[in-house]
């Protein structure tokens, strides 16, 4: 069984597994039915909810009720290419897309989890948040600009280094 992970907040991880006709997230099982074309329906709090999912490489991008998540495959035999970029304070584009909105500027102090920008890739909007407290050092893209997979979307420096 393949284990996938997603994060609801910085430093928080949840295990995701396919389970029968649904998906198991940690200890909860959700029934999921395909509508075709990357659209699905599931039940959340007793109500039918439509969600979208797009697979790209080792990740699945899911949008539900106005929120988006990146679910990634766990494979201990492969190194994560983005790990060195993340350690350097860079948020790297998981796939090609366009910048929808920018919520911080160069030189601005940010706290872990603060929204920095919103991107759109393959019809899914994702908020890129600050991975740690710090100062925005680089923001190379403006609203409406396109980027390629692997592009640095924002770079922050540790707060103690920027002071």
N, CA, C and O atoms as a DFTB+ gen file, in Angstrom:
652 C
 N C O
     1  1       0.851      -1.177       0.000
     2  2       0.000       0.000       0.000
     3  2       0.897       1.240       0.000
     4  3       1.816       1.342       0.812
     5  1       0.634       2.169      -0.897
     6  2       1.403       3.406      -0.987
     7  2       0.911       4.391       0.063
     8  3      -0.291       4.619       0.197
     9  1       1.842       4.967       0.800
    10  2       1.499       5.989       1.778
    11  2       1.778       7.349       1.169
    12  3       2.829       7.569       0.567
    13  1       0.833       8.255       1.329
    14  2       0.976       9.634       0.878
    15  2       0.892      10.527       2.106
    16  3       0.354      10.122       3.136
    17  1       1.421      11.734       1.998
    18  2       1.352      12.690       3.102
    19  2       0.803      14.015       2.619
    20  3       1.050      14.412       1.480
    21  1       0.054      14.708       3.477
    22  2      -0.291      16.091       3.183
    23  2      -0.161      16.886       4.467
    24  3      -0.188      16.342       5.571
    25  1      -0.021      18.183       4.290
    26  2       0.175      19.082       5.417
    27  2      -0.987      20.051       5.494
    28  3      -1.341      20.692       4.505
    29  1      -1.574      20.154       6.668
    30  2      -2.653      21.107       6.918
    31  2      -2.088      22.434       7.391
    32  3      -2.716      23.482       7.234
    33  1      -0.904      22.380       7.968
    34  2      -0.212      23.555       8.501
    35  2       1.273      23.243       8.490
    36  3       1.652      22.073       8.433
    37  1       2.124      24.261       8.544
    38  2       3.560      23.987       8.568
    39  2       3.913      23.009       9.687
    40  3       3.399      23.114      10.801
    41  1       4.789      22.065       9.381
    42  2       5.285      21.054      10.325
    43  2       4.214      20.059      10.765
    44  3       4.443      19.310      11.715
    45  1       3.061      20.024      10.116
    46  2       2.003      19.072      10.435
    47  2       1.816      18.153       9.239
    48  3       1.675      18.628       8.113
    49  1       1.814      16.851       9.465
    50  2       1.688      15.890       8.372
    51  2       0.585      14.877       8.681
    52  3       0.398      14.487       9.834
    53  1      -0.140      14.455       7.647
    54  2      -1.197      13.459       7.785
    55  2      -0.959      12.342       6.776
    56  3      -0.641      12.606       5.617
    57  1      -1.112      11.098       7.217
    58  2      -0.960       9.951       6.322
    59  2      -2.242       9.760       5.525
    60  3      -3.339       9.846       6.077
    61  1      -2.105       9.498       4.221
    62  2      -3.240       9.291       3.322
    63  2      -3.028       7.970       2.594
    64  3      -1.954       7.724       2.046
    65  1      -4.065       7.112       2.590
    66  2      -3.977       5.824       1.897
    67  2      -5.285       5.557       1.166
    68  3      -6.357       5.951       1.626
    69  1      -5.186       4.882       0.019
    70  2      -6.399       4.418      -0.662
    71  2      -6.961       3.278       0.164
    72  3      -6.222       2.405       0.620
    73  1      -8.264       3.289       0.352
    74  2      -8.897       2.279       1.200
    75  2     -10.236       1.895       0.586
    76  3     -11.207       2.643       0.699
    77  1     -10.297       0.729      -0.068
    78  2     -11.532       0.297      -0.716
    79  2     -11.982       1.312      -1.738
    80  3     -11.217       1.662      -2.638
    81  1     -13.218       1.798      -1.620
    82  2     -13.751       2.800      -2.535
    83  2     -13.542       4.209      -2.037
    84  3     -14.242       5.132      -2.453
    85  1     -12.578       4.379      -1.145
    86  2     -12.374       5.709      -0.596
    87  2     -10.932       5.983      -0.249
    88  3     -10.006       5.379      -0.790
    89  1     -10.771       6.914       0.671
    90  2      -9.450       7.371       1.086
    91  2      -9.424       7.407       2.603
    92  3     -10.363       7.887       3.237
    93  1      -8.347       6.897       3.184
    94  2      -8.165       6.958       4.628
    95  2      -7.166       8.067       4.936
    96  3      -6.033       8.038       4.454
    97  1      -7.585       9.048       5.744
    98  2      -6.720      10.139       6.184
    99  2      -6.538       9.952       7.682
   100  3      -7.485      10.093       8.455
   101  1      -5.299       9.630       8.089
   102  2      -5.021       9.248       9.470
   103  2      -5.983       8.113       9.837
   104  3      -5.902       7.037       9.245
   105  1      -6.891       8.322      10.798
   106  2      -7.810       7.257      11.214
   107  2      -9.210       7.391      10.622
   108  3     -10.066       6.548      10.889
   109  1      -9.463       8.419       9.831
   110  2     -10.788       8.642       9.243
   111  2     -10.824       8.130       7.807
   112  3      -9.875       8.320       7.047
   113  1     -11.931       7.478       7.441
   114  2     -12.099       6.976       6.077
   115  2     -13.205       7.770       5.390
   116  3     -14.294       7.944       5.936
   117  1     -12.906       8.251       4.172
   118  2     -13.866       9.011       3.378
   119  2     -14.238       8.216       2.138
   120  3     -13.363       7.694       1.447
   121  1     -15.535       8.121       1.854
   122  2     -15.977       7.520       0.597
   123  2     -15.787       8.566      -0.494
   124  3     -16.213       9.711      -0.344
   125  1     -15.149       8.172      -1.589
   126  2     -14.886       9.091      -2.693
   127  2     -15.354       8.435      -3.983
   128  3     -15.028       7.279      -4.253
   129  1     -16.122       9.179      -4.783
   130  2     -16.625       8.648      -6.051
   131  2     -16.179       9.562      -7.175
   132  3     -16.330      10.781      -7.096
   133  1     -15.626       8.963      -8.227
   134  2     -15.148       9.728      -9.379
   135  2     -16.314      10.183     -10.244
   136  3     -17.242       9.421     -10.515
   137  1     -16.250      11.445     -10.673
   138  2     -17.224      11.987     -11.617
   139  2     -16.610      12.099     -13.006
   140  3     -17.283      12.469     -13.968
   141  1     -15.312      11.771     -13.099
   142  2     -14.584      11.874     -14.362
   143  2     -13.904      13.220     -14.507
   144  3     -14.322      14.209     -13.905
   145  1     -12.861      13.249     -15.304
   146  2     -12.164      14.497     -15.599
   147  2     -11.490      15.145     -14.408
   148  3     -11.310      16.362     -14.397
   149  1     -11.113      14.366     -13.403
   150  2     -10.447      14.920     -12.233
   151  2     -11.393      15.457     -11.179
   152  3     -10.948      16.029     -10.183
   153  1     -12.706      15.282     -11.382
   154  2     -13.692      15.722     -10.397
   155  2     -14.210      14.517      -9.623
   156  3     -14.395      13.435     -10.181
   157  1     -14.444      14.724      -8.318
   158  2     -14.891      13.662      -7.431
   159  2     -15.951      14.223      -6.504
   160  3     -16.126      15.438      -6.408
   161  1     -16.662      13.328      -5.817
   162  2     -17.604      13.741      -4.786
   163  2     -17.317      12.899      -3.544
   164  3     -17.032      11.705      -3.638
   165  1     -17.398      13.546      -2.376
   166  2     -17.205      12.878      -1.094
   167  2     -18.200      13.468      -0.108
   168  3     -18.870      14.452      -0.421
   169  1     -18.302      12.890       1.058
   170  2     -19.193      13.406       2.088
   171  2     -18.354      14.026       3.197
   172  3     -17.482      13.372       3.768
   173  1     -18.626      15.290       3.495
   174  2     -17.934      16.014       4.558
   175  2     -18.996      16.587       5.487
   176  3     -19.864      17.343       5.049
   177  1     -18.930      16.232       6.760
   178  2     -19.911      16.703       7.745
   179  2     -21.341      16.407       7.300
   180  3     -22.236      17.233       7.485
   181  1     -21.556      15.226       6.713
   182  2     -22.886      14.808       6.306
   183  2     -23.388      15.395       5.002
   184  3     -24.518      15.119       4.600
   185  1     -22.574      16.201       4.329
   186  2     -22.985      16.832       3.075
   187  2     -22.103      16.362       1.937
   188  3     -20.895      16.193       2.103
   189  1     -22.712      16.152       0.779
   190  2     -21.942      15.816      -0.416
   191  2     -21.141      17.025      -0.867
   192  3     -21.690      18.116      -1.020
   193  1     -19.852      16.835      -1.077
   194  2     -18.973      17.927      -1.500
   195  2     -18.200      17.501      -2.735
   196  3     -17.704      16.377      -2.822
   197  1     -18.107      18.414      -3.680
   198  2     -17.346      18.160      -4.902
   199  2     -15.903      18.587      -4.677
   200  3     -15.646      19.624      -4.066
   201  1     -14.957      17.785      -5.172
   202  2     -13.549      18.137      -5.077
   203  2     -12.880      17.854      -6.403
   204  3     -13.373      17.069      -7.213
   205  1     -11.747      18.506      -6.615
   206  2     -10.958      18.297      -7.830
   207  2      -9.603      17.764      -7.426
   208  3      -9.070      18.132      -6.379
   209  1      -9.041      16.895      -8.257
   210  2      -7.712      16.345      -7.989
   211  2      -6.955      16.217      -9.299
   212  3      -7.505      15.795     -10.316
   213  1      -5.672      16.593      -9.253
   214  2      -4.794      16.505     -10.415
   215  2      -3.504      15.847      -9.966
   216  3      -2.882      16.294      -9.002
   217  1      -3.092      14.786     -10.656
   218  2      -1.820      14.125     -10.353
   219  2      -0.727      14.738     -11.212
   220  3      -0.926      15.008     -12.396
   221  1       0.444      14.956     -10.591
   222  2       1.593      15.490     -11.316
   223  2       2.846      14.935     -10.656
   224  3       3.152      15.284      -9.516
   225  1       3.570      14.076     -11.358
   226  2       4.759      13.456     -10.785
   227  2       4.376      12.609      -9.591
   228  3       3.463      11.787      -9.675
   229  1       5.065      12.802      -8.482
   230  2       4.783      12.055      -7.257
   231  2       3.798      12.774      -6.347
   232  3       3.676      12.417      -5.175
   233  1       3.097      13.771      -6.856
   234  2       2.171      14.536      -6.023
   235  2       0.775      14.543      -6.632
   236  3       0.597      14.389      -7.841
   237  1      -0.204      14.725      -5.760
   238  2      -1.596      14.905      -6.162
   239  2      -2.041      16.225      -5.549
   240  3      -1.858      16.451      -4.353
   241  1      -2.623      17.094      -6.362
   242  2      -3.103      18.388      -5.896
   243  2      -4.618      18.296      -5.777
   244  3      -5.304      17.982      -6.749
   245  1      -5.138      18.573      -4.581
   246  2      -6.558      18.422      -4.289
   247  2      -7.126      19.772      -3.873
   248  3      -6.524      20.496      -3.080
   249  1      -8.305      20.104      -4.423
   250  2      -9.001      21.329      -4.041
   251  2     -10.391      20.944      -3.554
   252  3     -11.137      20.256      -4.251
   253  1     -10.736      21.404      -2.329
   254  2     -12.018      21.088      -1.712
   255  2     -12.455      22.274      -0.866
   256  3     -11.687      22.754      -0.032
   257  1     -13.664      22.747      -1.066
   258  2     -14.245      23.827      -0.267
   259  2     -13.332      25.049      -0.198
   260  3     -13.154      25.641       0.867
   261  1     -12.755      25.422      -1.343
   262  2     -11.943      26.627      -1.407
   263  2     -10.528      26.489      -0.877
   264  3      -9.789      27.473      -0.846
   265  1     -10.130      25.295      -0.461
   266  2      -8.766      25.071       0.035
   267  2      -8.063      24.081      -0.873
   268  3      -8.699      23.240      -1.509
   269  1      -6.748      24.188      -0.928
   270  2      -5.960      23.290      -1.775
   271  2      -4.863      22.634      -0.950
   272  3      -4.296      23.243      -0.042
   273  1      -4.574      21.375      -1.285
   274  2      -3.522      20.625      -0.619
   275  2      -2.661      19.930      -1.645
   276  3      -3.126      19.543      -2.717
   277  1      -1.398      19.776      -1.299
   278  2      -0.475      18.959      -2.089
   279  2      -0.271      17.674      -1.301
   280  3       0.193      17.698      -0.161
   281  1      -0.617      16.568      -1.914
   282  2      -0.431      15.262      -1.287
   283  2       0.723      14.605      -2.013
   284  3       0.680      14.444      -3.232
   285  1       1.757      14.224      -1.275
   286  2       2.941      13.677      -1.930
   287  2       3.218      12.249      -1.499
   288  3       2.901      11.839      -0.382
   289  1       3.814      11.511      -2.409
   290  2       4.152      10.115      -2.170
   291  2       5.357      10.033      -1.239
   292  3       6.316      10.790      -1.381
   293  1       5.297       9.114      -0.294
   294  2       6.408       8.881       0.613
   295  2       7.230       7.740       0.046
   296  3       6.731       6.628      -0.123
   297  1       8.485       8.015      -0.246
   298  2       9.384       6.988      -0.779
   299  2      10.755       7.217      -0.166
   300  3      11.488       8.110      -0.592
   301  1      11.099       6.421       0.824
   302  2      12.350       6.609       1.555
   303  2      13.578       6.371       0.692
   304  3      14.678       6.771       1.073
   305  1      13.418       5.729      -0.465
   306  2      14.579       5.432      -1.308
   307  2      14.943       6.593      -2.214
   308  3      15.986       6.556      -2.867
   309  1      14.106       7.626      -2.272
   310  2      14.378       8.775      -3.136
   311  2      14.614      10.007      -2.294
   312  3      13.927      10.223      -1.296
   313  1      15.578      10.813      -2.688
   314  2      15.807      12.068      -1.970
   315  2      14.865      13.110      -2.532
   316  3      14.456      13.033      -3.690
   317  1      14.528      14.066      -1.723
   318  2      13.625      15.122      -2.163
   319  2      14.433      16.263      -2.725
   320  3      15.220      16.884      -2.010
   321  1      14.245      16.547      -3.999
   322  2      14.991      17.614      -4.649
   323  2      14.738      18.971      -4.045
   324  3      15.621      19.828      -4.061
   325  1      13.546      19.188      -3.510
   326  2      13.222      20.485      -2.944
   327  2      13.756      20.689      -1.544
   328  3      13.655      21.793      -1.010
   329  1      14.324      19.657      -0.926
   330  2      14.777      19.771       0.453
   331  2      15.865      20.822       0.608
   332  3      15.831      21.598       1.562
   333  1      16.832      20.867      -0.309
   334  2      17.907      21.851      -0.181
   335  2      17.379      23.260      -0.407
   336  3      17.833      24.201       0.245
   337  1      16.430      23.418      -1.318
   338  2      15.838      24.737      -1.559
   339  2      15.057      25.197      -0.335
   340  3      15.136      26.363       0.054
   341  1      14.297      24.278       0.276
   342  2      13.523      24.634       1.460
   343  2      14.442      25.029       2.600
   344  3      14.148      25.962       3.348
   345  1      15.553      24.324       2.735
   346  2      16.507      24.648       3.792
   347  2      17.088      26.035       3.578
   348  3      17.459      26.705       4.542
   349  1      17.172      26.473       2.331
   350  2      17.716      27.799       2.021
   351  2      16.639      28.876       2.093
   352  3      16.905      30.025       1.741
   353  1      15.428      28.536       2.540
   354  2      14.353      29.508       2.671
   355  2      13.585      29.765       1.393
   356  3      12.883      30.771       1.287
   357  1      13.704      28.876       0.419
   358  2      13.036      29.072      -0.867
   359  2      11.786      28.209      -0.965
   360  3      11.786      27.048      -0.555
   361  1      10.725      28.783      -1.509
   362  2       9.531      28.023      -1.866
   363  2       9.591      27.830      -3.368
   364  3       9.630      28.799      -4.126
   365  1       9.598      26.567      -3.798
   366  2       9.799      26.214      -5.197
   367  2       8.478      25.777      -5.816
   368  3       7.691      25.078      -5.177
   369  1       8.231      26.185      -7.057
   370  2       6.995      25.838      -7.764
   371  2       6.920      24.333      -8.000
   372  3       7.839      23.753      -8.578
   373  1       5.831      23.693      -7.558
   374  2       5.684      22.256      -7.750
   375  2       5.325      21.884      -9.189
   376  3       5.512      20.740      -9.604
   377  1       4.807      22.857      -9.948
   378  2       4.434      22.648     -11.349
   379  2       4.309      24.022     -12.001
   380  3       4.254      25.028     -11.293
   381  1       4.263      24.092     -13.332
   382  2       4.124      25.391     -13.996
   383  2       2.805      26.061     -13.621
   384  3       1.825      25.383     -13.311
   385  1       2.782      27.382     -13.649
   386  2       1.549      28.079     -13.323
   387  2       1.672      29.578     -13.483
   388  3       2.549      30.083     -14.183
   389  1       0.756      30.284     -12.807
   390  2       0.705      31.746     -12.872
   391  2       0.468      32.284     -11.459
   392  3      -0.219      31.650     -10.658
   393  1       1.034      33.445     -11.158
   394  2       0.825      34.089      -9.862
   395  2      -0.520      34.809      -9.901
   396  3      -0.761      35.632     -10.784
   397  1      -1.395      34.500      -8.946
   398  2      -2.731      35.083      -8.876
   399  2      -2.740      36.315      -7.972
   400  3      -3.356      37.325      -8.310
   401  1      -2.063      36.238      -6.830
   402  2      -1.990      37.385      -5.924
   403  2      -0.728      37.294      -5.074
   404  3      -0.193      36.211      -4.839
   405  1      -0.264      38.460      -4.620
   406  2       0.935      38.548      -3.780
   407  2       0.524      39.211      -2.472
   408  3      -0.108      40.267      -2.483
   409  1       0.878      38.597      -1.344
   410  2       0.450      39.092      -0.032
   411  2       1.588      39.629       0.823
   412  3       1.359      40.009       1.971
   413  1       2.806      39.671       0.297
   414  2       3.959      40.175       1.054
   415  2       4.914      40.843       0.079
   416  3       4.850      40.609      -1.128
   417  1       5.792      41.671       0.607
   418  2       6.773      42.348      -0.232
   419  2       8.182      42.100       0.272
   420  3       8.377      41.685       1.415
   421  1       9.156      42.352      -0.573
   422  2      10.554      42.190      -0.193
   423  2      10.843      43.100       1.001
   424  3      10.462      44.270       1.012
   425  1      11.521      42.544       2.001
   426  2      11.850      43.290       3.211
   427  2      10.810      43.178       4.311
   428  3      11.049      43.617       5.436
   429  1       9.660      42.598       4.002
   430  2       8.588      42.472       4.988
   431  2       8.847      41.288       5.914
   432  3       9.238      40.211       5.463
   433  1       8.626      41.496       7.220
   434  2       8.752      40.409       8.200
   435  2       7.493      39.546       8.114
   436  3       6.376      40.055       8.025
   437  1       7.699      38.237       8.142
   438  2       6.577      37.301       8.071
   439  2       6.722      36.261       9.175
   440  3       7.821      35.998       9.663
   441  1       5.613      35.689       9.550
   442  2       5.578      34.624      10.555
   443  2       5.242      33.307       9.867
   444  3       4.619      33.288       8.806
   445  1       5.657      32.224      10.476
   446  2       5.386      30.897       9.930
   447  2       3.898      30.759       9.620
   448  3       3.046      31.041      10.462
   449  1       3.603      30.319       8.399
   450  2       2.223      30.120       7.970
   451  2       1.577      31.324       7.305
   452  3       0.528      31.190       6.675
   453  1       2.191      32.510       7.435
   454  2       1.626      33.692       6.776
   455  2       1.534      33.453       5.269
   456  3       2.483      32.940       4.675
   457  1       0.407      33.815       4.636
   458  2       0.316      33.669       3.180
   459  2       1.242      34.665       2.486
   460  3       1.232      35.854       2.801
   461  1       2.038      34.174       1.544
   462  2       2.962      35.032       0.805
   463  2       2.449      35.317      -0.592
   464  3       2.520      36.453      -1.060
   465  1       1.929      34.291      -1.267
   466  2       1.336      34.481      -2.583
   467  2       0.401      33.334      -2.895
   468  3       0.455      32.276      -2.269
   469  1      -0.456      33.562      -3.873
   470  2      -1.382      32.533      -4.351
   471  2      -1.019      32.258      -5.800
   472  3      -0.867      33.176      -6.606
   473  1      -0.881      30.963      -6.117
   474  2      -0.567      30.558      -7.485
   475  2      -1.698      29.698      -8.023
   476  3      -2.478      29.124      -7.264
   477  1      -1.772      29.621      -9.342
   478  2      -2.744      28.740      -9.984
   479  2      -1.998      27.843     -10.953
   480  3      -1.256      28.305     -11.820
   481  1      -2.214      26.547     -10.781
   482  2      -1.612      25.545     -11.653
   483  2      -2.669      24.510     -11.976
   484  3      -3.282      23.937     -11.075
   485  1      -2.881      24.269     -13.251
   486  2      -3.828      23.245     -13.696
   487  2      -5.205      23.426     -13.050
   488  3      -5.800      22.458     -12.576
   489  1      -5.709      24.659     -13.032
   490  2      -7.019      25.045     -12.509
   491  2      -7.121      24.991     -10.984
   492  3      -8.197      25.246     -10.442
   493  1      -6.035      24.668     -10.276
   494  2      -6.059      24.637      -8.818
   495  2      -5.313      25.849      -8.278
   496  3      -4.207      26.153      -8.725
   497  1      -5.917      26.540      -7.317
   498  2      -5.228      27.647      -6.663
   499  2      -4.629      27.151      -5.355
   500  3      -5.278      26.434      -4.593
   501  1      -3.379      27.543      -5.103
   502  2      -2.676      27.138      -3.890
   503  2      -2.048      28.363      -3.247
   504  3      -1.476      29.211      -3.931
   505  1      -2.158      28.450      -1.925
   506  2      -1.510      29.523      -1.182
   507  2      -0.133      29.050      -0.756
   508  3       0.010      27.982      -0.160
   509  1       0.873      29.844      -1.062
   510  2       2.239      29.554      -0.641
   511  2       2.471      30.349       0.634
   512  3       2.430      31.580       0.623
   513  1       2.716      29.638       1.741
   514  2       2.906      30.290       3.031
   515  2       4.355      30.274       3.463
   516  3       5.165      29.509       2.940
   517  1       4.675      31.124       4.422
   518  2       6.032      31.176       4.968
   519  2       6.309      29.899       5.754
   520  3       5.517      29.507       6.611
   521  1       7.427      29.258       5.460
   522  2       7.794      28.016       6.138
   523  2       8.300      28.284       7.554
   524  3       8.268      27.392       8.402
   525  1       8.764      29.501       7.814
   526  2       9.290      29.855       9.133
   527  2       9.226      31.369       9.300
   528  3       9.010      32.099       8.333
   529  1       9.414      31.832      10.523
   530  2       9.513      33.269      10.766
   531  2      10.724      33.806      10.014
   532  3      11.761      33.145       9.963
   533  1      10.608      34.989       9.434
   534  2      11.745      35.556       8.721
   535  2      11.383      36.832       7.997
   536  3      10.395      37.495       8.314
   537  1      12.210      37.165       7.011
   538  2      12.033      38.363       6.197
   539  2      12.041      37.943       4.733
   540  3      12.885      37.149       4.317
   541  1      11.102      38.475       3.949
   542  2      11.049      38.156       2.522
   543  2      12.275      38.783       1.859
   544  3      12.452      40.001       1.880
   545  1      13.117      37.931       1.271
   546  2      14.355      38.397       0.638
   547  2      14.215      38.514      -0.872
   548  3      14.854      39.361      -1.495
   549  1      13.376      37.663      -1.459
   550  2      13.234      37.646      -2.921
   551  2      11.817      37.246      -3.279
   552  3      11.267      36.300      -2.716
   553  1      11.228      37.970      -4.219
   554  2       9.886      37.701      -4.724
   555  2       9.933      37.979      -6.221
   556  3       9.509      39.045      -6.666
   557  1      10.450      37.021      -7.008
   558  2      10.768      37.295      -8.410
   559  2       9.585      37.406      -9.371
   560  3       9.772      37.826     -10.513
   561  1       8.374      37.041      -8.944
   562  2       7.237      37.064      -9.860
   563  2       6.152      38.009      -9.358
   564  3       5.892      38.089      -8.158
   565  1       5.522      38.724     -10.287
   566  2       4.405      39.623      -9.978
   567  2       3.103      38.957     -10.415
   568  3       3.119      37.945     -11.115
   569  1       1.984      39.528      -9.999
   570  2       0.670      39.015     -10.382
   571  2       0.581      38.930     -11.903
   572  3       0.937      39.871     -12.612
   573  1       0.102      37.791     -12.391
   574  2      -0.074      37.579     -13.825
   575  2       1.120      36.951     -14.512
   576  3       1.007      36.491     -15.648
   577  1       2.269      36.924     -13.840
   578  2       3.447      36.321     -14.466
   579  2       3.396      34.802     -14.343
   580  3       2.931      34.257     -13.342
   581  1       3.885      34.136     -15.381
   582  2       3.935      32.678     -15.379
   583  2       5.306      32.208     -14.912
   584  3       6.288      32.949     -14.967
   585  1       5.351      30.965     -14.451
   586  2       6.591      30.364     -13.971
   587  2       6.601      28.890     -14.356
   588  3       5.559      28.312     -14.667
   589  1       7.770      28.298     -14.333
   590  2       7.937      26.889     -14.653
   591  2       8.137      26.081     -13.376
   592  3       8.457      26.634     -12.324
   593  1       7.947      24.782     -13.475
   594  2       8.187      23.882     -12.352
   595  2       9.631      24.064     -11.881
   596  3      10.554      24.123     -12.693
   597  1       9.812      24.151     -10.578
   598  2      11.140      24.297     -10.002
   599  2      11.586      25.731      -9.807
   600  3      12.622      25.973      -9.187
   601  1      10.822      26.699     -10.327
   602  2      11.184      28.111     -10.166
   603  2      11.043      28.517      -8.695
   604  3      10.116      28.077      -8.015
   605  1      11.948      29.344      -8.212
   606  2      11.841      29.883      -6.857
   607  2      10.753      30.954      -6.879
   608  3      10.884      31.963      -7.573
   609  1       9.680      30.734      -6.118
   610  2       8.552      31.668      -6.073
   611  2       8.771      32.753      -5.031
   612  3       8.383      33.903      -5.238
   613  1       9.384      32.395      -3.924
   614  2       9.686      33.345      -2.850
   615  2      10.847      32.780      -2.038
   616  3      10.955      31.570      -1.839
   617  1      11.708      33.676      -1.577
   618  2      12.818      33.255      -0.719
   619  2      12.789      34.127       0.534
   620  3      12.687      35.351       0.451
   621  1      12.881      33.480       1.693
   622  2      12.930      34.207       2.956
   623  2      14.255      33.918       3.656
   624  3      14.887      32.888       3.424
   625  1      14.655      34.840       4.508
   626  2      15.839      34.629       5.338
   627  2      15.380      34.539       6.780
   628  3      14.365      35.125       7.156
   629  1      16.126      33.806       7.583
   630  2      15.787      33.661       8.996
   631  2      15.781      35.031       9.654
   632  3      16.622      35.878       9.351
   633  1      14.839      35.243      10.546
   634  2      14.664      36.549      11.177
   635  2      15.928      37.017      11.884
   636  3      16.280      38.194      11.802
   637  1      16.625      36.103      12.585
   638  2      17.809      36.524      13.320
   639  2      18.942      36.937      12.384
   640  3      19.787      37.746      12.766
   641  1      18.975      36.390      11.149
   642  2      20.007      36.762      10.195
   643  2      19.703      38.104       9.547
   644  3      20.619      38.821       9.143
   645  1      18.430      38.449       9.446
   646  2      18.027      39.664       8.742
   647  2      18.009      40.891       9.650
   648  3      17.932      42.019       9.162
   649  1      18.077      40.689      10.940
   650  2      17.968      41.816      11.881
   651  2      19.211      42.670      11.910
   652  3      19.268      43.651      12.651
